[in-house]
Amino acid sequence: MIAFIKKTFIICFFLSILALSACQSRRCNVSIEISNYFWKDKVYVDVACIEEDVYNKYSKCTSKEFWNEDSMLRIKLHGKSFIFDLTTPVKQRMSENDSIWNFWKSDDYMIIVAELPAGIPWKLIIPIDYYSSFNFWSERDKFFYISKKGIIQLDKELEHNNKSKFISDKDMDILNENEGWL
């Protein structure tokens, strides 16, 4: 009887470890919002994930190299592209269920690049975190804001006034005072 209990315990232990490891994911919801500073322009934004071995290539490339019409850097990125202009929403989202995540299974970094005017920081590269489905309090969403100071990552989604698409006064104060970005 004791041998049966030990075998059952060992089997349950290994099954629980297998279940916990299988529930690890790097997928997350990604929201990108653009400042009204760019609303009259057409801004292209790509989001992708990259592995450690190409990190240096993308961290060192210039905006001109990346956004060149036949750029192999952009083609090989396998990114999700967004277009911001007067006809599209100022906030766009990529779901954690988007099929593009299939290309990014083992990648280490998320890269966000935007075709912005010269002199404005045009890319942001951040490490990708693992998320467990058992850790339901873990924040799985990533929020990015594109301003005239570049691409910034926010802790939470911006709150908007009910009357317009503009950022609420409270969040504008936070961006202006604490971050100094706008």
N, C-alpha and C positions, 0 to 999 in steps of 0.2 A: 504494500500500500504506500509506503514512504517513497519507493522508487517511482511509482506512478505520479505522486504529487511533485517530486523533483522534476520529472520529465515534463509534466504539464506546466510547471513554473518556468522552466527553461524555454519551452516552446512559446509560451505567452510573452516572455521577456524579449525574445528575438523578433516575434511578430510585432510587438509594440515599437521596437527600435526601427524595424523596416517601415512601419506605418508613419512614424515621425519623420524619418528621412525622406520618404516619398512625398510628404506634404510640404516640403521646402520649395519655395518658388521665388523667382526674382521678378516676376510679373507685377506690374503696378499700373494704376490709372495715372495718366499724365495729362495735366491741364496746362495750356499755354494761353496767356492773355497778353494783348499788345496795348501799349499806351496810345492815347488819343493823339500823341505827337506824330504817329505814323499812319493815322487813319486815311489820309489823302494819298498815301503811297501804296504800292504793291510790295509786300514783304513776304519772301519765301523763307520758310522755316523747316528744317529737317531734324527729326529725332531718330537716334539710332543707338545701338549698343555695340561696343567694341571690346575686343580681347586685349589683354596685357601686351601682347607682342606688336600690336599696331598703335598702341597708345601714343608713343613718341611721334610717330608719323603724323597723326591727327593733331596732337598738341602743338607741333611746330609748324604746321602748314599755315599759309597765309589765306586771307579771305579771297584774294584774286585766284590763287591756285585751286581753292575748293569750289568757287562759284563759276569758274571758267566753263564755257558751254559743253565741252567734251571732257570734263574733269574725271579722270579715273578714280580720284579720291572719293568723289561724290557717288559715282556709279557703283564702286565696290562697297560702299557703306551699307547698302540694303536698308535705307532709312524710310521712315514714314514722313511724307511731305505734307506741309500745310501751306496754304496761301491766305494771307490777310490783306484785304483791301476793302473798299467801300461796300462791296456786295457780299462779303462774308462776315460771320460773327467775329466780334473782338476777342472772344474766348472760344478755343476749340479744344477738343479732348480726344485722347487715344485710350481706349479701354484696355484693361488688363486681359481681356478676352480677344483682342485684335489678333488676327492671324500672323501679323508681322513678328510677334513674339517667338514664333517657331524658328526664325532665323537667329535669334539671340539667346539660345538656351544656355550656353556656357560663358557668356560674355561677362566682363568684369566692370565695365564703365558705361555710363550713359552719356552721350554727347548730344548737345542741343546747339545747332548752328542757325544763324539768321543772316540773310543778306541785308546788311545794314549799311548806311552811309559810312564812308571812310572816317576813321577816328573813333568810332563807337565799338566797344568790345563785342565781337560777333559770335563767340562760341563759349560754351561752358561744358566742362567735362567733370562728372561726379562719379564716385564709386557706386556700384549697385549693391543694395543690401538684399540679404535673404529674408524672406518672410515665411512664417509658419502659419498654416491655417488654424492651428491650435492657439496661436497667440492673437486672438481676435481684437485685442486692444492696440495692437501694433498699427501704426499709420502706414497704409500701403499706397497712398496717393502722393504724387509729386506735383508741385505747383511752380510754374515758371512765369515770370513777368518780363516782357521786353519793353525797355524804356530807352530814353535817349542816353542813358548811362550804360546800356548793355543788357545782357540777359542775367536775371537774378533768380535764385531759387527762394521761394517763400515757404514759411512753415505751414501756412494754411491758405485756403482759397480766399481771395479778396471778396469783401462784402460790397454790394452795389446798392445805390439808392433805388427805391422803387420807381422813381419818376424818370430815370434815364439809364444809359449804359455806362455812365461815368462811375468812377470809384467813389465809394462813400467818403465823406469828410474824415471820418475816424481813420480809415485805412490810408488815406492820402497823407494825413498827419504822421502816421507811423512810418510810411515810406520816406517822407521828407525829413522828419526829425531823427529817427533812429537809424535808418539806412543811408540817408543822404543821397539817394539814387536819382531823384527826379529834379 
